[in-house]
Amino acid sequence: MPKKVKARTDFEKLRVISAFYSGGKVLLLRDARILVCSYKEVLNFIDSSSGSIIAIAKHDEGDEISSFCVTNELLVTISKNMLVKKWVLPAIIKEWEKSEDGFEQQTLESEKTWKAVHQQPVTCSDLDPSGSLLVTGSSDATAKVYDLTRQYHTHNVKCSGIMKVAKFWIYQKTFFLVTADANGHVQITHLESKKCIFSEEAHFGAVLDLKLSSDQMWFVTVGRDCLATVWRPDSVVGTSESKVALRISKISFTVNEVAEALIVPKSGQVGHLPVDSVGADLFVTVGSRGVFKVWDTHGKCVQAFGKLSSQQMESEDSSLAPIATMEQLGTHFVAASHNNDIFFYNLETLKVSKMFSGDVEEISSTCFVGGNLNLVAVASKSKFLKLVNLETSHVQITCAHSEVIISVSSSSDGSLVATTSKDNSAKLWMFDSIKTHRDFLCTVSEDLTLKVWKIKLPQSVTPDAEVKNLKCVWTIKAHDKQINCCKVSPNNELVVTGSHDKLVKVWNLKTESLETVLSGHRKGVWAIDFSLHEQLVASASGDTTVKLWNLANSSCMATFEGHDCAVIQVRFFNRSSQLVTSATNGLIKVWNAKTSESNATLDAHTDKVWSLCVFESDPERSPETSEVLIVSAGGDASLVVWKDVTLANKTKKFEEQSQVLSQMQAMENLLLEQKYLQAIKLAIKLNQPYRLMSILEKILSKKEVATQLGEIISELNEEDLIQLLKFCVIWNSNSKNCHSAQIIMEIVFKSWDPSTLIELPGVCEVVEQLLCYQERHLDRLEKLQKDASLLDFTSFCINETSS
């Protein structure tokens, strides 16, 4: 067994990375520092730098949010059941802006709720700049305007199809409503006269997006017909309500693809433009190929960025799904794809600044990358390999295979990562210069074979380097049933495999032969791991147990029992003195490898935990102080980071004990100095009811001081007073101490005004508890009085007889 080291027993949940976006609109607030998006029935406000959720606004469970709109002061959400909720933002946003350390997630409380007067679900919404008017567009081909201040419905606008976009527009100090529908019609309504003053079929298919320029002088629409149309009004004709008209000129041109979304930046915000386009009116579109194109209002494409690589362009399956929506704020804009990935772009540099994965799928495997405790490679039910930064939640995505990735695994230094897939291939990825020598890769497959592949790599590889094919040097049929796992020993001489045939087999890589067979599990083996320092192997099985095997004599050294369902993952850590395991019920357990005892149980998942990976910073040189992180992931599509806080908790506990001892000594000094009020307050602060009782009894035993006890108690503050009454409940529960409790209660009730006592928080509960024991003590006294009377009577009778 490894040299004795102190066990890691305390772990805290450092952070959880889970799904927060299920599609639909995304918005930016506070200079793009806050991202607003919806996930099912929850609207999330996310810190774009850290990826943490600042606040949530929640509808009833199952009632998904279909649309929302936000200003700096106000939030309105509409659900699929057509419930409209109004929320107020400023207080929470200001608290977040002032906070320097971690900000605890807040839940918004709705200010008002009402039912939208539509026949079918709401598809779009918008708030006017003042936040007093709300427009909702619906599948029932209508748009309705609400006055949020006066709380009534003001306008009803009918269209020719499902409403796709509805926006308020202020042109030349005149208030309009612009709507676009699924039949390609664009309609403008004058809000003051409630009349449609312009209607035209702008596109040959659905209008997908409509954006107004920042100066409100023109707007753009894009549709499924691969056209973009620039609308520029010439003038507002008429001044009376009944004669208002709007003259509009338009320019339509092809964008050569279906443009799903667009933004209209201010003049001068877009960088890297040709000289003749600087200062021109521009807008940006994005299409099905993931390419952002900058257009002037005359139909000329002046810039393109965000292009896919040539490899991706040639493939039908690109790593970037089509962009579904875009929104801009200042020099930043955010784009969300149909895969629910969210990209932050800088308009000045035309480059991605950060990226989030909004809807994480079931995670099957994870591993740390590049020796970095913040970077984890993640394989989920997709062909994309994701690199997740645990500190910021930012991700990098690459299309690694043509089918779903099954597992990822890294070399000991994290410089190499291997991926396996349902496309019957394994790929090797280099993330850093190679520090440790690895000259082979082992894989197992559904064909029941174990394969060893020769690796010959340079110290560094450029991104455009030629992909080389690995050479298989050894193949053998390893098991009779599906193989679930394999692991290479630290000295690179052995490889262990586990299978549904309930066996663990050890193979010698040098002799290319079977070394030994370990049998003892009653069900299939799901995971295995090697000890770093000895020939020990841990195996996790569907029989709810974990077994520790000694390869020197092929014996089972220990069986770990504690899970009540199948154990599907196991890892050694802390210089192999401990194990961490996970089960299909979502529970994670930490074990002592020597005693087989459970040190801790971690509960944060709601489904199977398929993956565990452990990071230890320099465990050999400083085993006691090395940082330990455990990352767990699984069927609930969440990535949970656990941090070892054993040393921190011990230090904190020691400091608390030292502080208590110091305060106890201070309390003794106060008693010697006859500073009774300070001593009583300190005993209450230290939560020492029996020490306080001894202090009060000492005071009562001194006649010259006892008379001052009422004055001392009357000087207590309300918080200390209610705590003193709670101590009285404790004392009163024991007949030995009830006399002191009765005396203190009498002094309290005489020293404090009843009207003040009744206002104390929690006083009603305290009184109820006191009364319960008071009745018991009263019954005991009555019985004692009866017994004493009987004794007096007996004594009297004896005396009479004697005389």
C-alpha positions in Angstrom: 0.0 0.0 0.0 1.2 3.6 -0.5 2.9 5.6 2.2 0.3 6.9 4.7 -1.1 10.3 3.7 -3.9 12.3 5.2 -7.3 11.4 3.8 -9.3 14.0 1.8 -12.7 13.9 3.5 -14.3 17.3 2.8 -15.4 18.4 -0.7 -17.4 21.4 -1.7 -19.3 22.0 -5.0 -17.2 24.6 -6.6 -19.4 25.2 -9.6 -22.0 23.5 -11.9 -21.9 23.8 -15.7 -25.2 22.8 -17.1 -27.7 23.7 -19.8 -29.0 27.3 -19.8 -30.3 27.9 -23.3 -32.8 25.9 -25.2 -33.2 28.2 -28.3 -34.9 31.4 -29.2 -34.0 35.0 -28.6 -30.7 36.1 -26.9 -30.0 39.6 -25.6 -27.1 41.6 -24.2 -27.2 44.0 -21.3 -24.7 46.3 -19.5 -22.0 46.6 -22.2 -22.4 43.0 -23.2 -21.4 41.9 -19.7 -24.8 40.2 -19.2 -26.3 37.6 -21.5 -30.1 37.0 -21.3 -31.5 33.8 -22.7 -34.2 31.2 -21.9 -34.0 27.6 -21.0 -37.4 25.9 -21.0 -39.5 27.7 -18.3 -36.5 29.7 -16.9 -35.0 33.0 -18.1 -31.4 33.3 -17.2 -29.2 36.3 -16.7 -25.6 35.2 -17.2 -22.3 36.9 -16.4 -20.6 36.6 -19.8 -17.1 36.7 -18.3 -17.5 33.9 -15.8 -20.5 32.0 -17.2 -22.2 32.0 -13.9 -25.9 32.7 -13.6 -26.7 36.0 -11.9 -30.4 35.8 -11.7 -33.4 33.7 -13.0 -37.0 34.5 -13.7 -39.1 31.4 -13.6 -42.5 30.5 -14.9 -44.5 27.4 -13.7 -42.8 24.1 -14.4 -43.5 22.9 -17.9 -44.7 26.3 -19.1 -41.8 27.1 -21.4 -41.0 30.7 -22.3 -41.8 31.5 -25.9 -40.7 35.2 -26.0 -39.2 37.9 -23.8 -38.0 41.5 -24.0 -35.7 43.4 -21.7 -34.7 47.0 -21.0 -32.3 48.2 -18.3 -35.2 48.7 -16.0 -37.9 46.2 -17.0 -38.3 42.6 -18.1 -41.4 41.0 -19.7 -41.7 37.2 -20.3 -44.4 35.4 -22.2 -44.9 31.6 -21.9 -46.4 29.0 -24.3 -49.5 29.1 -22.2 -49.7 32.8 -23.0 -49.1 34.0 -19.5 -47.4 37.4 -19.5 -45.2 38.3 -16.5 -43.7 41.7 -15.7 -40.5 41.8 -13.6 -38.3 44.7 -12.3 -34.5 44.4 -12.7 -32.5 47.4 -11.3 -31.9 46.3 -7.7 -30.4 42.9 -8.6 -28.3 44.2 -11.5 -26.9 47.0 -9.3 -26.1 44.4 -6.6 -24.2 42.3 -9.1 -22.3 45.3 -10.5 -21.2 46.3 -6.9 -20.1 42.8 -5.9 -16.4 42.1 -6.1 -16.3 38.4 -5.1 -18.8 35.7 -6.0 -22.4 36.8 -6.5 -25.1 34.4 -5.2 -27.7 33.6 -7.7 -31.0 35.5 -7.2 -34.5 34.6 -8.1 -36.7 37.4 -9.5 -40.2 38.0 -8.2 -42.8 38.9 -10.8 -44.5 42.2 -10.3 -47.7 41.4 -12.3 -49.1 38.5 -14.2 -51.9 38.4 -16.9 -53.1 36.4 -19.8 -52.3 37.5 -23.3 -55.4 38.0 -25.4 -54.3 35.8 -28.3 -55.8 32.7 -29.6 -52.5 30.9 -30.2 -49.0 31.1 -28.7 -46.9 34.3 -28.8 -44.0 34.2 -31.2 -42.4 37.6 -30.8 -42.5 40.7 -28.5 -40.9 44.1 -28.1 -40.9 47.0 -25.6 -40.9 50.6 -26.5 -37.8 52.7 -25.4 -39.8 54.1 -22.4 -40.9 50.7 -21.2 -44.5 51.7 -21.1 -45.8 49.8 -24.2 -45.5 46.1 -25.0 -46.3 44.5 -28.3 -46.8 40.7 -28.7 -47.0 38.9 -32.0 -48.7 35.6 -32.3 -49.3 32.5 -34.5 -52.9 33.7 -34.8 -51.7 36.4 -37.3 -52.2 39.3 -34.9 -50.1 41.7 -33.0 -51.4 43.3 -29.8 -50.2 46.4 -28.0 -50.5 46.7 -24.2 -50.1 49.8 -22.1 -48.1 48.5 -19.1 -48.6 51.7 -17.1 -52.4 51.9 -17.4 -52.7 48.1 -17.7 -55.0 47.7 -20.7 -54.9 46.5 -24.3 -54.6 49.5 -26.8 -54.1 48.1 -30.3 -55.0 45.0 -32.4 -53.0 44.7 -35.7 -54.0 41.9 -38.1 -51.5 40.4 -40.6 -51.7 37.8 -43.3 -49.8 35.0 -41.6 -47.9 33.9 -38.5 -46.3 36.9 -36.9 -42.5 36.6 -37.1 -41.3 40.1 -36.0 -43.0 43.0 -34.3 -41.0 46.2 -33.4 -41.8 49.7 -32.2 -40.3 52.4 -34.6 -40.0 56.1 -33.9 -39.5 58.0 -37.2 -39.4 61.8 -37.2 -41.0 61.9 -33.8 -43.9 59.8 -35.1 -44.7 56.4 -33.3 -45.1 53.4 -35.6 -45.4 49.6 -35.2 -43.5 47.5 -37.9 -44.6 43.9 -38.3 -43.4 41.1 -40.6 -45.1 37.7 -41.0 -44.5 34.2 -42.4 -46.0 35.1 -45.8 -43.4 37.7 -46.5 -45.6 40.8 -45.7 -44.2 43.9 -44.1 -46.7 46.2 -42.5 -46.4 49.6 -40.8 -49.1 50.8 -38.4 -49.5 54.4 -37.1 -50.1 53.9 -33.4 -51.8 57.3 -32.8 -54.4 56.7 -35.5 -54.4 52.9 -35.1 -54.4 52.6 -38.9 -52.2 50.6 -41.3 -50.4 53.1 -43.5 -48.1 50.8 -45.4 -48.3 47.1 -46.4 -46.3 45.3 -49.0 -45.2 41.7 -49.8 -41.5 42.1 -49.3 -40.4 38.5 -49.6 -41.5 35.3 -51.4 -41.3 33.4 -48.2 -41.2 34.0 -44.4 -39.5 37.0 -43.1 -36.8 35.7 -40.7 -35.5 38.9 -39.1 -36.1 42.6 -39.1 -33.8 45.2 -37.6 -34.0 49.0 -37.3 -30.9 51.2 -37.7 -29.6 53.0 -34.6 -30.8 56.4 -35.9 -34.3 54.9 -36.8 -33.9 56.2 -40.4 -34.1 52.9 -42.1 -34.5 49.2 -41.5 -33.7 45.8 -43.1 -35.5 42.5 -43.5 -34.2 39.1 -44.6 -36.2 36.0 -45.5 -36.2 32.4 -46.7 -36.1 33.6 -50.3 -32.4 34.5 -49.9 -33.2 38.2 -50.3 -32.4 41.2 -48.1 -34.5 44.3 -48.4 -33.5 47.7 -47.3 -36.4 50.0 -46.4 -35.8 53.7 -46.3 -38.7 56.2 -45.7 -38.7 59.4 -47.7 -41.1 61.4 -45.5 -44.2 61.3 -43.3 -47.1 62.9 -45.2 -50.1 64.5 -43.4 -50.4 65.8 -39.9 -53.9 64.9 -38.8 -54.6 61.4 -37.5 -56.8 60.4 -40.4 -54.4 61.5 -43.2 -51.0 60.1 -42.1 -49.1 58.4 -44.8 -45.5 57.1 -45.2 -43.5 57.1 -48.5 -41.0 54.3 -48.5 -38.4 53.3 -51.0 -36.8 49.9 -51.0 -33.9 48.0 -52.4 -33.9 44.2 -52.6 -30.9 42.1 -53.5 -29.8 38.5 -53.1 -27.5 37.4 -50.3 -26.9 34.0 -52.0 -28.2 32.0 -49.1 -31.0 31.8 -46.5 -30.1 34.6 -44.1 -31.4 33.4 -40.7 -30.6 36.6 -38.8 -29.0 40.1 -39.1 -27.8 43.1 -37.1 -27.5 46.8 -38.0 -24.3 48.2 -36.4 -23.6 51.9 -36.1 -21.5 53.7 -38.6 -17.8 53.1 -37.8 -18.3 50.1 -35.4 -17.2 47.5 -38.0 -13.5 47.1 -38.4 -11.3 45.9 -41.3 -13.5 47.6 -44.0 -12.4 48.8 -47.4 -11.7 52.5 -47.5 -14.8 53.3 -49.6 -17.1 51.6 -47.1 -15.9 53.4 -44.0 -18.8 55.5 -42.7 -21.4 53.9 -44.9 -24.7 52.5 -43.7 -24.0 48.8 -43.2 -25.7 45.6 -41.9 -24.5 42.1 -41.2 -26.2 38.8 -42.2 -25.4 35.2 -41.4 -26.5 32.2 -43.4 -26.6 28.5 -43.3 -22.8 28.1 -43.9 -21.9 30.1 -40.7 -20.4 33.0 -42.6 -21.1 36.5 -41.5 -21.3 39.0 -44.4 -21.2 42.8 -44.1 -23.4 44.6 -46.7 -23.9 48.2 -47.6 -27.4 49.3 -48.3 -26.9 49.2 -52.1 -26.3 45.4 -52.1 -22.5 45.2 -52.1 -20.8 42.7 -49.8 -17.9 44.6 -48.3 -16.6 42.1 -45.8 -17.0 38.5 -44.7 -15.8 36.8 -41.5 -16.3 33.7 -39.4 -15.7 31.5 -42.4 -15.5 27.7 -41.9 -12.2 25.9 -42.7 -11.8 24.4 -46.1 -12.1 21.0 -44.6 -15.5 21.9 -43.1 -16.6 23.7 -46.3 -16.0 20.5 -48.2 -18.0 18.4 -45.7 -21.7 18.4 -45.4 -21.4 18.1 -41.7 -19.7 21.3 -40.4 -18.8 21.9 -36.8 -21.0 25.0 -36.7 -24.7 24.6 -37.0 -26.5 27.4 -38.8 -27.0 30.6 -36.8 -30.6 31.1 -35.6 -30.5 34.6 -34.0 -28.2 37.6 -33.5 -28.3 40.6 -31.3 -25.9 43.5 -30.9 -24.9 45.9 -28.1 -22.2 48.4 -28.8 -19.2 46.9 -30.5 -20.2 43.4 -29.5 -22.8 41.0 -30.9 -23.9 37.6 -29.9 -25.0 34.8 -32.3 -26.8 31.6 -31.3 -26.9 28.5 -33.4 -29.5 25.9 -34.0 -27.3 23.6 -31.8 -27.8 26.2 -29.0 -24.1 27.2 -29.1 -23.6 30.9 -28.3 -20.8 33.0 -29.9 -19.6 36.4 -28.8 -18.1 38.5 -31.6 -16.2 41.8 -31.5 -17.2 44.0 -34.4 -13.9 45.9 -34.4 -11.8 42.7 -34.7 -14.4 40.5 -36.5 -13.3 37.6 -34.3 -14.9 35.4 -31.7 -14.1 36.6 -28.2 -15.9 33.8 -26.3 -18.2 30.9 -26.8 -20.7 29.0 -24.6 -22.5 25.7 -25.1 -26.0 26.5 -24.1 -27.6 23.1 -24.2 -25.3 20.3 -23.0 -26.2 16.8 -24.0 -25.7 13.6 -21.9 -22.0 13.5 -21.1 -20.3 10.1 -21.6 -16.6 10.9 -20.9 -14.3 13.7 -19.7 -10.6 14.2 -19.1 -8.2 17.0 -18.1 -6.2 18.5 -21.0 -2.7 20.0 -21.2 -1.9 19.7 -17.5 -4.4 22.6 -16.8 -6.8 22.3 -14.0 -9.3 24.6 -15.8 -9.5 22.8 -19.1 -11.5 19.6 -19.7 -12.2 17.7 -22.8 -15.9 16.6 -23.0 -17.5 13.9 -25.1 -21.3 13.9 -25.2 -23.9 12.3 -27.5 -22.5 14.1 -30.6 -19.7 14.1 -33.0 -18.2 17.3 -31.5 -15.3 17.3 -29.1 -15.7 20.2 -26.6 -13.0 21.8 -24.6 -14.6 23.4 -21.5 -12.9 26.1 -19.4 -14.1 25.2 -15.8 -13.4 28.8 -14.6 -15.3 30.7 -17.3 -17.6 28.1 -18.9 -16.2 29.1 -22.3 -15.9 26.3 -24.8 -14.1 25.4 -27.9 -15.7 23.0 -30.3 -14.3 20.9 -33.1 -16.0 18.2 -35.3 -13.8 15.3 -34.2 -15.6 12.4 -35.9 -18.4 11.6 -38.3 -20.4 9.8 -35.7 -21.0 10.1 -31.9 -17.9 10.2 -29.7 -17.9 7.4 -27.1 -14.9 8.3 -24.9 -12.0 10.7 -24.4 -8.8 9.9 -22.6 -5.6 11.9 -22.0 -2.0 11.0 -21.4 -0.5 11.5 -17.9 0.7 15.0 -18.7 -2.4 15.9 -20.7 -0.5 16.7 -23.9 -2.2 13.9 -25.9 -6.0 13.2 -26.0 -7.5 10.2 -27.6 -11.1 10.0 -28.8 -13.1 7.0 -29.9 -16.3 7.0 -31.9 -19.1 5.0 -33.3 -17.6 5.6 -36.7 -15.2 2.7 -35.8 -12.2 5.0 -35.5 -9.9 6.4 -32.8 -8.1 9.7 -33.1 -5.1 11.2 -31.3 -5.0 15.0 -30.6 -2.0 17.0 -29.5 -2.7 19.9 -27.2 0.8 20.7 -25.9 4.4 19.8 -26.4 4.9 16.2 -25.3 6.6 16.0 -21.9 6.2 12.2 -21.2 6.9 9.4 -23.5 4.0 7.4 -24.9 4.7 5.1 -27.8 1.4 3.2 -28.0 -2.4 3.6 -27.8 -4.7 0.8 -26.6 -8.3 0.6 -27.7 -11.2 -1.9 -27.2 -14.2 -2.4 -29.3 -17.6 -4.0 -29.7 -15.9 -6.7 -31.9 -14.5 -8.0 -28.5 -10.9 -7.2 -29.5 -8.0 -5.3 -27.8 -5.8 -3.4 -30.2 -2.4 -1.8 -29.6 -1.4 1.1 -32.0 2.1 2.4 -32.5 2.5 6.1 -31.8 5.3 8.1 -33.5 4.9 11.8 -33.1 7.2 14.9 -33.2 7.6 17.1 -30.2 5.2 19.6 -31.6 2.6 19.7 -34.4 1.2 22.6 -36.4 -2.5 22.9 -37.0 -2.1 22.4 -40.7 0.1 19.4 -40.4 -0.7 16.2 -42.2 -2.9 13.7 -40.3 -1.0 10.4 -40.0 -2.6 7.0 -39.7 -1.6 4.9 -36.7 -0.2 1.4 -37.2 -1.9 -1.5 -35.4 0.9 -3.7 -33.9 -1.2 -6.2 -31.9 -4.8 -7.5 -32.0 -6.3 -10.1 -29.8 -9.8 -11.3 -28.9 -10.0 -10.2 -25.2 -13.4 -11.2 -23.9 -16.5 -13.2 -24.9 -18.9 -10.3 -24.2 -18.9 -6.5 -24.7 -15.7 -4.8 -23.4 -16.5 -1.7 -21.4 -13.1 -0.3 -20.4 -9.3 -0.6 -20.6 -6.5 1.0 -18.7 -2.7 1.1 -19.2 -0.4 0.7 -16.1 1.8 3.6 -15.1 5.0 1.7 -16.2 3.5 1.0 -19.6 4.0 -2.7 -19.3 0.4 -3.9 -18.6 -3.1 -3.2 -19.9 -6.2 -4.2 -18.0 -9.7 -4.7 -19.6 -13.1 -5.1 -18.1 -16.1 -6.7 -19.7 -19.8 -7.7 -19.4 -18.5 -11.3 -18.9 -17.8 -10.2 -15.2 -14.0 -10.7 -15.7 -11.0 -8.4 -15.4 -8.1 -9.5 -17.6 -4.5 -8.3 -17.3 -2.4 -8.3 -20.5 1.4 -8.1 -20.8 2.3 -5.5 -23.6 5.8 -6.7 -23.9 5.0 -10.4 -24.4 1.7 -9.7 -26.0 0.0 -12.3 -23.9 -2.6 -12.8 -21.1 -1.0 -12.2 -17.7 -3.9 -13.1 -15.4 -7.6 -13.2 -15.0 -9.4 -11.6 -12.1 -12.8 -13.1 -11.3 -15.2 -12.3 -8.4 -17.7 -9.8 -9.7 -21.3 -11.1 -10.0 -22.2 -8.7 -12.9 -20.4 -6.9 -15.7 -17.3 -4.7 -15.0 -17.9 -1.0 -16.0 -14.7 0.7 -15.1 -11.1 0.0 -13.9 -8.2 2.1 -12.7 -4.5 1.5 -11.9 -2.8 2.5 -8.7 0.2 4.8 -9.3 2.7 3.2 -6.9 1.8 -0.5 -6.6 0.4 -3.3 -8.7 -3.1 -2.6 -7.6 -6.2 -2.4 -9.8 -9.6 -1.2 -8.8 -12.7 -2.4 -10.7 -16.3 -1.1 -10.6 -19.2 -3.4 -11.3 -22.9 -3.6 -11.9 -23.1 -5.8 -8.7 -22.9 -2.5 -6.7 -19.4 -3.2 -5.5 -15.8 -2.0 -6.1 -13.0 -4.5 -5.7 -9.3 -3.9 -5.1 -7.0 -6.5 -6.8 -3.4 -7.3 -6.1 -1.7 -8.2 -9.4 1.3 -9.8 -7.6 -0.9 -12.8 -6.6 -4.1 -12.1 -8.5 -6.1 -11.9 -5.3 -8.9 -9.6 -4.2 -7.6 -7.4 -1.4 -10.8 -5.6 -0.5 -14.4 -5.1 -1.5 -16.0 -1.7 -1.1 -19.7 -1.9 -0.4 -21.9 1.1 0.1 -23.6 1.9 -3.2 -27.1 0.5 -3.6 -27.0 0.3 -7.5 -24.5 -0.3 -10.3 -21.1 1.3 -9.9 -20.0 2.6 -13.3 -16.8 4.6 -12.6 -13.8 4.4 -10.3 -10.6 6.5 -10.0 -7.6 6.5 -7.6 -6.3 9.8 -6.2 -4.3 11.2 -3.3 -1.3 9.1 -4.1 -3.6 6.1 -4.6 -4.6 6.1 -0.9 -8.2 6.9 -1.8 -10.8 6.0 -4.4 -13.7 8.0 -5.9 -16.6 6.1 -7.4 -19.9 6.9 -9.0 -23.1 5.0 -9.5 -26.2 5.0 -11.7 -28.3 6.8 -9.1 -26.0 9.9 -9.3 -24.2 9.5 -6.0 -20.4 9.8 -5.8 -18.5 8.2 -2.9 -14.9 8.8 -1.7 -13.2 5.8 -0.1 -10.2 5.0 2.0 -8.2 2.4 0.0 -6.7 0.8 3.1 -9.7 0.5 5.4 -12.4 0.3 2.7 -14.4 2.9 4.6 -16.4 5.6 3.0 -14.9 9.1 3.7 -17.6 11.2 2.0 -20.7 11.1 -0.2 -21.2 13.7 -2.9 -24.7 14.4 -4.2 -25.3 16.8 -7.0 -26.5 14.7 -10.0 -30.0 13.5 -10.8 -28.9 10.7 -13.3 -26.1 8.3 -14.0 -22.6 9.7 -13.4 -20.7 8.2 -16.4 -17.5 10.1 -16.0 -15.1 11.0 -13.2 -11.7 12.7 -13.7 -9.3 13.9 -11.0 -6.7 16.6 -11.1 -4.0 16.8 -8.5 -1.4 19.7 -8.5 2.0 18.2 -7.7 0.9 15.3 -5.4 4.4 13.8 -5.2 6.2 16.9 -3.8 3.5 18.3 -1.5 0.8 15.6 -0.9 -0.7 17.4 2.0 -1.2 20.7 0.3 -1.7 19.7 -3.3 -5.0 20.9 -4.8 -7.5 18.2 -5.7 -10.3 18.8 -8.2 -12.9 16.1 -9.1 -15.0 16.7 -12.2 -18.2 14.5 -12.5 -20.5 14.4 -15.4 -23.3 12.1 -16.7 -26.8 11.6 -17.9 -28.2 14.8 -16.4 -26.1 16.8 -18.9 -24.3 18.7 -16.1 -20.6 19.1 -15.3 -19.9 19.4 -11.6 -16.6 20.6 -10.2 -15.7 19.4 -6.7 -12.9 21.0 -4.7 -11.1 19.4 -1.8 -11.5 21.6 1.2 -10.3 19.2 3.9 -7.2 21.3 4.9 -9.1 24.6 4.7 -11.9 23.2 6.9 -9.3 21.9 9.4 -7.6 25.2 9.5 -10.9 27.0 9.9 -12.0 24.7 12.7 -8.7 25.2 14.5 -9.0 28.9 14.2 -12.6 28.8 15.5 -11.5 26.6 18.4 -8.7 29.0 19.2 -11.1 31.9 19.1 -13.6 30.2 21.4 -10.8 29.4 23.9 -9.7 33.0 23.8 -13.2 34.2 24.3 -13.8 31.7 27.2 -10.7 33.1 28.9 -12.0 36.6 28.3 -15.3 35.6 29.9 -13.5 34.3 33.0 -11.6 37.6 33.2 -14.9 39.6 33.0 -16.3 37.6 35.9 -13.3 38.3 38.0 -13.6 41.9 37.2 -17.4 41.7 38.0 -18.3 42.9 34.5 -21.4 40.7 34.5 -23.3 42.2 31.5 -20.3 41.7 29.2 -19.8 38.2 30.5 -23.5 37.3 29.9 -23.4 38.8 26.4 -20.2 36.8 25.6 -21.7 33.5 26.9 -24.8 34.2 24.7 -22.6 34.9 21.6 -20.6 31.7 22.2 -23.9 29.8 22.4 -22.9 28.3 25.8 -26.3 27.8 27.7 -24.9 25.8 30.6 -21.9 28.1 31.0 -24.3 31.1 31.1 -26.5 29.2 33.7 -23.5 28.8 36.0 -22.7 32.5 35.6 -26.3 33.5 36.5 -26.3 31.1 39.5 -23.0 32.6 40.6 -24.6 36.1 40.4 -27.7 34.9 42.3 -25.6 33.4 45.1 -24.2 36.9 45.8 -26.9 38.9 47.5 -25.3 42.2 46.8 -25.2 41.4 43.1 -28.4 39.5 42.7 -30.5 42.6 43.2 -28.8 44.1 40.1 -29.6 41.1 37.8 -32.8 42.7 36.6 -31.0 45.8 35.6 -28.3 43.7 33.8 -30.9 41.7 31.9 -32.9 44.9 31.0 -29.8 46.2 29.2 -29.6 43.3 26.8 -30.5 43.9 23.2 -33.4 42.1 21.6 -31.3 39.6 19.8 -29.5 38.6 23.0 -32.8 38.6 24.9 -34.5 36.1 22.6 -31.4 33.9 22.7 -31.6 34.0 26.6 -35.2 32.9 26.4 -34.2 30.0 24.1 -31.6 29.0 26.7 -34.4 29.1 29.3 -36.2 26.5 27.2 -33.1 24.2 27.4 -32.7 24.7 31.2 -36.5 24.3 31.8 -36.5 20.9 30.1 -34.5 19.4 32.9 -36.0 19.4 36.5 -32.4 19.8 37.9 -32.0 23.2 36.2 -35.6 24.4 36.0 -35.3 26.5 39.2 -32.7 28.7 37.6 -34.8 28.9 34.4 -37.9 30.0 36.5 -35.9 32.7 38.3 -34.5 34.1 35.0 -37.9 34.0 33.3 -39.4 35.9 36.2 -36.7 38.6 36.0 -37.1 38.9 32.2 -40.9 39.2 32.3 -40.6 41.8 35.1 -37.8 43.8 33.5 -39.3 44.0 29.9 -42.5 45.5 28.8 -44.9 42.7 27.5 -45.6 44.8 24.3 -41.9 44.7 23.5 -41.6 41.0 24.3 -44.5 40.1 22.0 -42.7 41.8 19.0 -39.5 39.7 19.4 -38.9 37.4 16.4 -39.7 33.8 17.3 -41.0 34.6 20.8 -44.3 32.8 20.2 -42.5 29.5 19.5 -40.3 30.0 22.6 -43.4 30.7 24.8 -45.1 27.5 23.5 -42.1 25.4 24.3 -41.8 27.0 27.8 -45.5 26.4 28.5 -45.2 22.7 27.6 -42.6 22.2 30.4 -44.3 24.6 32.7 -47.3 22.4 32.8 -45.1 19.4 33.5 -43.4 21.2 36.4 -46.7 22.4 37.8 -48.0 18.8 37.8 -44.9 17.7 39.6 -45.2 20.5 42.2 -48.9 19.7 42.8 -48.0 16.0 43.3 -45.2 17.0 45.6 -47.6 19.2 47.6 -50.1 16.4 47.9 -47.3 14.0 49.1 -46.1 16.6 51.6 -49.7 17.1 52.9 -50.0 13.4 53.3 -46.7 13.3 55.1 -47.8 16.1 57.5 -51.1 14.3 58.2 -49.3 11.0 58.9 -46.8 12.7 61.2 -49.7 14.5 63.0 -51.5 11.1 63.5 -48.3 9.5 64.9 -47.8 12.3 67.3 -51.4 12.1 68.5 -51.2 8.4 69.0 -47.9 8.7 70.9 -49.3 11.3 73.2 
